[in-house]
């Protein structure tokens, strides 16, 4: 995680915020403190697989080609493999599944709603909210209200309904 942070400063701050957001959402869903801490730890490593994404793709300003996108999609299973050295099996599943979607259109495994672990569901939303509200070299940030509206619009498709509801309750 530190290596990825030094390579890409945006990712370094991003994983800290994702951990914070994921922990707050998990608490709203009634998770106990021990599991919240486990989720926050997993969040610190959720993008570690990006260390294998070439700079030309990772820092590209325009839209990715299909081939480039396939390369980016490898970061989730690669990150899970790296994280398996220090995290529990449950945490590794959260890292691997943080880009899965309830509609089955996510990656790397194309899981459906009920197949996606609770931690991966939370990480997916926390990750997306931070990307939407954070400044990036390729886009301007959205307001929190606009990001919440976007999440609600995609609840049940891109995001788990109960996780979006928990975020909305905060």
N, C-alpha and C positions, 0 to 999 in steps of 0.2 A: 504494500500500500504506500509506503514511504517512497519507494522507487518510482511508482506511478505519479505520485505527488510532485516529485522533483522534475519529472519529465513534462508534466502538464499541470501547472498551478491551479487551473480551473477544477481539475479532477480532485486535487487534494482538498480544497475547501468544500467541494461538492459532497464528498463522502462523509465529511463531518456533519454537514447540514442534513443529508439523507438519514444519517443515524439518529440525529435529534428528532427529525420529523417522524421517522418510523417509531421511535420510542414513545412519542406523544400519542400517535395513533393507536399503538398497541395498548397503552394505558387506557385510552378511551374505550377500547374493545374489551377491557377487563383482564388483560394479561397480568400475571404476577411479576414482581420486580425482577426476579431471577431470569425469566424468559425475556423481559424487556431488555435487560442487559445483554443477553445472548443475541438478540436482534440487532442491538446497537453495534455489537462487535462484528456481526456479519456484514452490516452496512459499511463498516470501515473497509471491507474487502470486496464489496459487491462489484467494483469495476477494476479490480486488480488484473483481470485478464486483458484489459486494454493495453497492457505493456507489450503485447504481441501484435498490436495493430500498427502498421507503418505510419509514420508522421504525416506522410503525404495524404493519407486517408483521414487520420484522426483530426488533423487541423485544416482540412479542406473547407473552403468557403462556400462552394456551390453544392448542388445536389450530388449525392453519391450515385455511381453507376450500380447496376445490379451486382456486378462482381465485387465492387468495393463494399457494398452492403453485406454481402455474404461473408466477407472478411471480418467486418465489424461484429456480425452475429456470433462469431466464434469466441468473443470475449466472455460470454456467460459460461459455457462449459470449460473454457481454459481457466477462468477465474475460480470456478468450483474445484478444478483439479489442484490449482495452486493453494487454495484455501484449505483443502483437505489435510494439509500438513499441520494446521494449527486449530481448526474448528471441528466441532462435533459433526456427525453425519447430518443431523437436522439442520444445522447452520449452513452446511455445504449445499443442501437441497434448496435453501432459501436463496443462496448466491446463484446457483444454477438456474433457478426458476424466476428470477426477478424481471424477465421480459416475456413471461408467459401471459396469456390473455384468456379471460373466461370464454371468449368466442372461439377459442382454438387456433387463432391466427398468430399466436406468439411464437417465441423460439426459446430454447433450442429444440424442444420436444413436441410442440404443438398440443400441449395439454388443454383439456377442457376445464371449465369452472371447478367442478368438484374434485378434479385431480391435482389442482394447484395447492401447494401447502399454504397455510395461513401466513407464515412469515414472508414467503415470496409475494403473496398478494399485497401485503403491507409495503414491502420494499418497492414493488412496482409503482405504487401510487406515490410514495415518498420521493422516489427517484424522479418521476415525471413532474411532480409539483416543483421540485427544485430546478429542473431544467426549464420549466415554463416561466418561473419567477426570477430566475437568475440571468444576469447578463452573460452573453457568450460572444465569442469573436464573430459568430455568424448570424446573431439575432439580438433584438432588443427584448428586455424582460416584459412579461405580462404582469398586471396587477394581481394581487392575491384573489380578489373577487372574480376577475376574469378567469384565472386558473381554476378556481373552484367551480365556476360555471362550466368550463371545458370538461372537468372531471365528471361532473354530474351528467353532462351530455353523453359521455362515453361509459357511464356505469352499466355494467352487464355485458359490455362488449370488450373494451380495452381494460377496464378496471372492475374489481369485485365490488358489487353493490354495497355490501356491509362495510367495506373499508372506506368507500366514498362517503357513506352516511356518517361514519365515525369522524372523518375529517370535517364534514359539514357541521357536526355538533360542537366542534371546538371553538 
